Amino acid sequence: MVLAIVMENLKVGYIIEDEVFWAVKGVDLVVEEGTTLCIIGESGCGKSTLASAITGILPPYALTDGKLKLFDHVVINGQLRNYNGIRGKITAYIPQNPGTSLNPFLTVEEHFYYVLRSNFKSDREFSKKIAMEILPKVNLDSSVLEKYPHELSGGMQQRVIIALALATNAQILVADEPTSFIDAHLRLQIIELLGRLQREFKKTLIVITHDLLTTSTICDYIAIMYAGKIMEVGPREKVLRNPRHPYTKMLLETTPILGVKKRLKPIPGEPPSLGKEYQACLFLDRCPYKSKECYSDPQIQVIENSHFSKCWKALEAPWL
């Protein structure tokens, strides 16, 4: 088994008005090569910051601690960061808004040229050859090479972004909310496309999302993130059918299922402030199952092989 990603007590934060806000608060996580991991949670839980850390696009003013290793490369070690030879080669980023990520003054062909030139010093002829090989893989033909982004639909723009990531031949692809800016009827198509490409090219795929049920159809593993920490992680079927954290269960209850009539239950309250340190469980104020032991930080509970939960009540799971 080869590990593509290893995080050890990884922390990522920002200084805002002389106060440190830790968006990622000590994450321990491993991802096997050639698998798909979905990181799921509410807006503001730290998912996109975690994606930025993996792909090496953290702003220079970001603070880091802990360790992040991509294959044999230690890219974060405490406050030190080293992404030389990583961005666009080991990792590639698929942003959530293709309309603002593509340069409106460049054709699709020019996008391929500048991406491949910056990473591999490729000339125009070679970059066009690669583009023509990759575009059919994302269900686009070579006619889009002459088009500008505004001439493409949202779904086509997203597929161009995916094709650009594939063109780099990066081993780890990170898709940040890949369906949030496209029509509802196209979302499943994009998710299925990502799943097919991951299997065909044997990539390690990380999907950042709040769309639990739709996106989870392509995942091997699911990690539930809340307020900067991983609350539950495990194989897809085990997390969806046997949730061992109340937050996971409550997320499932907020998600509509096509063709199924059920009452959606909102999660009461608000996430805790990222600017404060908490000794108790981060989900304490919103949890209907809390008890006195929840006023101390929960230890990781092993449910079974590769299924873990950060909840004192994970083994008894009274919400099931």
C-alpha positions in Angstrom: 0.0 0.0 0.0 1.4 3.4 -1.1 0.2 6.5 0.8 -0.3 9.5 -1.4 -1.1 11.9 1.4 -0.2 11.8 5.1 -1.2 14.5 7.5 0.1 14.6 11.1 -1.5 17.1 13.4 -1.8 19.5 10.5 -2.8 23.1 11.3 -3.4 26.0 8.9 -4.3 29.5 10.0 -4.4 33.1 9.2 -3.7 36.3 11.1 -6.7 38.7 11.0 -6.4 41.9 13.0 -3.6 40.5 15.2 -5.7 37.4 16.0 -4.9 34.0 14.8 -7.8 32.0 13.2 -6.9 28.4 12.7 -9.0 27.1 9.8 -7.5 23.6 10.1 -7.0 22.6 13.8 -4.8 19.5 13.9 -5.9 17.0 11.2 -4.5 13.5 11.2 -5.4 11.8 7.9 -4.0 9.3 5.4 -5.0 8.8 1.8 -4.0 5.7 -0.2 -2.7 6.1 -3.7 -5.4 5.6 -6.4 -8.4 6.1 -4.1 -11.0 8.8 -3.9 -11.6 10.7 -0.7 -14.6 13.1 -0.2 -14.1 15.7 2.5 -17.6 16.9 3.5 -18.8 19.6 5.8 -20.6 23.0 6.2 -19.2 26.2 4.7 -16.4 27.6 6.8 -15.3 24.3 8.3 -11.8 24.4 6.7 -12.3 22.1 3.7 -11.0 24.6 1.1 -8.0 25.6 3.3 -7.1 21.9 3.5 -7.4 21.6 -0.3 -5.1 24.7 -0.6 -2.5 23.0 1.7 -2.5 19.8 -0.4 -2.1 21.7 -3.7 0.4 24.3 -2.5 -1.7 27.4 -3.1 -1.9 28.7 0.4 -1.3 32.5 0.6 2.2 33.5 1.8 0.7 35.0 5.0 -0.8 31.6 6.0 0.4 30.0 9.2 1.2 26.3 9.4 2.1 23.7 11.9 2.3 19.9 12.0 3.3 17.9 8.9 2.0 17.2 5.4 3.6 14.6 3.2 2.8 14.0 -0.5 4.3 10.6 -1.5 8.0 11.1 -0.5 7.8 14.9 -0.4 7.4 16.7 3.0 5.7 19.9 1.9 4.8 21.2 5.3 6.9 20.7 8.4 6.0 23.1 11.1 6.3 26.6 9.8 8.4 25.5 6.8 6.7 24.9 3.4 8.4 23.6 0.3 6.3 22.9 -2.8 9.2 23.0 -5.3 8.4 20.4 -8.0 4.9 19.7 -6.5 2.4 22.3 -7.9 1.2 21.2 -11.3 3.4 18.1 -11.3 2.5 16.0 -8.2 -0.8 17.9 -7.5 -3.3 19.7 -9.6 -6.2 21.9 -8.5 -9.7 21.9 -9.9 -11.3 25.1 -8.6 -14.9 25.6 -7.7 -15.7 28.5 -10.1 -14.4 27.8 -13.6 -15.9 31.0 -15.0 -13.5 33.1 -12.9 -10.6 30.6 -13.0 -10.2 30.7 -16.8 -8.6 33.8 -18.4 -11.3 35.6 -20.4 -8.6 36.9 -22.9 -7.2 33.5 -23.7 -8.6 30.7 -25.9 -8.8 27.2 -24.6 -5.8 26.2 -26.7 -3.8 29.1 -25.1 -4.8 27.9 -21.7 -3.2 24.5 -22.4 -0.1 26.1 -23.8 0.5 28.4 -20.8 -0.2 25.6 -18.3 2.1 23.1 -20.0 4.8 25.7 -20.7 5.0 26.8 -17.1 5.2 23.3 -15.8 7.2 21.5 -18.5 8.5 24.2 -20.9 6.3 22.7 -23.7 6.0 24.4 -27.0 2.7 25.3 -28.7 2.7 22.3 -31.0 3.2 19.8 -28.2 0.6 21.5 -25.9 -2.0 21.4 -28.7 -1.3 17.7 -29.2 -1.8 17.0 -25.5 -5.0 19.1 -25.5 -6.4 17.1 -28.5 -5.7 13.8 -26.7 -7.2 15.0 -23.4 -10.4 16.8 -24.5 -12.2 13.7 -25.8 -11.7 12.2 -22.3 -13.9 14.9 -20.8 -16.5 14.7 -23.6 -15.3 17.8 -25.6 -14.1 17.9 -29.2 -11.2 19.9 -30.6 -13.4 22.7 -31.8 -13.4 24.2 -28.3 -9.6 25.0 -28.6 -10.5 28.1 -30.6 -13.1 29.3 -28.2 -12.9 31.8 -25.3 -14.3 30.9 -21.9 -17.4 33.1 -22.4 -18.3 31.1 -25.4 -18.6 27.9 -23.3 -21.4 26.8 -21.0 -20.7 26.4 -17.3 -20.5 22.6 -17.7 -18.1 22.9 -20.7 -15.9 25.4 -18.7 -15.8 22.9 -15.8 -14.7 20.1 -18.2 -12.0 22.3 -19.6 -10.7 22.9 -16.1 -10.7 19.2 -15.5 -8.9 18.6 -18.8 -6.2 21.1 -17.9 -5.6 19.3 -14.6 -5.3 16.0 -16.4 -2.9 17.5 -19.0 -0.3 18.0 -16.3 -0.3 14.3 -15.5 -0.4 15.1 -11.8 -0.8 12.1 -9.5 -3.1 13.9 -7.0 -6.2 15.8 -8.2 -8.0 18.1 -5.8 -11.5 19.2 -6.8 -12.9 22.0 -4.7 -16.7 22.0 -4.8 -16.7 21.0 -8.5 -20.4 21.1 -8.8 -21.3 24.3 -7.0 -21.4 26.7 -10.0 -23.2 24.5 -12.5 -26.8 23.6 -13.1 -28.4 20.9 -11.0 -28.9 18.6 -13.9 -25.2 18.7 -14.8 -23.9 18.0 -11.3 -24.2 14.2 -11.5 -22.6 14.2 -15.0 -19.5 16.1 -13.7 -19.3 13.8 -10.6 -19.6 10.7 -12.8 -17.0 12.1 -15.1 -14.5 12.7 -12.3 -15.1 9.2 -11.0 -14.5 7.6 -14.5 -11.3 9.7 -15.1 -10.0 8.7 -11.6 -10.4 5.1 -12.4 -9.1 5.3 -16.0 -6.0 7.3 -15.1 -5.6 5.7 -11.6 -5.3 9.1 -9.9 -5.7 9.9 -6.3 -8.7 12.2 -6.1 -9.7 14.5 -3.3 -13.2 16.0 -3.6 -14.1 18.9 -1.3 -17.9 19.3 -1.1 -21.0 19.9 1.1 -23.1 17.8 -1.3 -22.9 14.6 0.7 -25.1 12.1 -1.2 -24.4 13.1 -4.8 -20.6 13.4 -4.5 -20.3 10.3 -2.3 -21.3 8.1 -5.2 -17.7 8.2 -6.5 -15.9 8.1 -3.1 -14.0 5.2 -1.6 -13.7 7.0 1.7 -15.5 9.9 3.4 -14.1 12.4 5.9 -16.5 14.5 7.8 -15.0 17.9 8.8 -16.3 20.4 11.3 -14.8 23.6 12.7 -11.3 22.7 11.4 -11.2 19.0 12.6 -12.0 15.6 11.1 -15.0 14.3 13.1 -15.4 10.9 11.3 -13.6 9.1 8.5 -14.2 5.7 7.0 -15.2 3.7 3.9 -18.2 5.3 2.2 -20.8 2.6 2.9 -19.9 2.5 6.6 -20.1 6.2 7.1 -23.4 6.6 5.3 -25.1 3.5 6.7 -23.5 3.5 10.1 -22.6 7.1 11.1 -20.7 7.1 14.3 -20.7 10.9 15.0 -23.9 12.8 15.6 -22.8 15.5 13.2 -22.6 13.0 10.4 -26.1 11.7 11.3 -27.4 15.3 11.3 -25.8 16.1 8.0 -27.6 13.1 6.5 -30.8 14.4 7.9 -30.4 17.8 6.2 -29.8 16.2 2.7 -32.8 15.7 0.3 -32.9 12.4 -1.6 -34.4 12.4 -5.1 -37.7 10.4 -5.1 -37.8 10.0 -1.3 -40.2 12.0 0.9 -38.8 12.9 4.2 -38.7 15.8 6.5 -35.4 17.7 6.4 -34.0 18.6 9.8 -31.8 21.6 10.0 -28.8 21.5 12.4 -29.5 24.1 15.2 -27.0 26.7 16.3 -23.8 27.9 14.7 -20.3 26.5 14.4 -17.8 27.7 17.0 -15.5 30.7 16.4 -12.2 29.8 14.6 -10.4 32.4 16.7 -10.9 30.5 20.0 -9.3 27.4 21.5 -11.7 24.9 23.0 -11.0 22.2 25.5 -14.4 20.6 25.0 -15.8 18.8 21.9 -16.2 21.4 19.1 -19.8 20.1 18.4 -20.8 20.4 22.1 -23.2 23.4 21.8 -25.1 21.9 18.8 -25.2 18.2 19.9 -28.5 16.8 21.4 -26.6 13.8 22.8 -24.0 15.7 24.9 -23.1 14.6 28.5 -20.5 15.7 31.1 -17.7 13.8 29.4 -18.2 15.9 26.3 -16.7 18.9 28.1 -13.3 17.4 27.4 -11.8 16.9 24.0 -12.9 13.5 22.6 -10.3 10.9 21.8 -10.4 9.1 18.5 -12.7 6.0 18.8 -11.9 3.0 16.5 -15.2 1.6 15.3 -13.6 -1.0 13.1 -10.7 -1.2 10.6 -10.4 2.1 8.8 -13.5 3.6 10.4 -12.9 6.2 13.1 -14.9 8.8 15.0 -14.0 11.7 17.3 -16.9 11.3 19.7 -17.1 9.9 23.2 -20.3 8.1 22.4 -19.2 6.7 19.0 -19.2 3.0 20.1 -22.7 3.1 21.6 -24.1 5.6 19.0 -27.4 6.5 20.6 -28.5 8.3 17.5 -28.8 5.1 15.4 
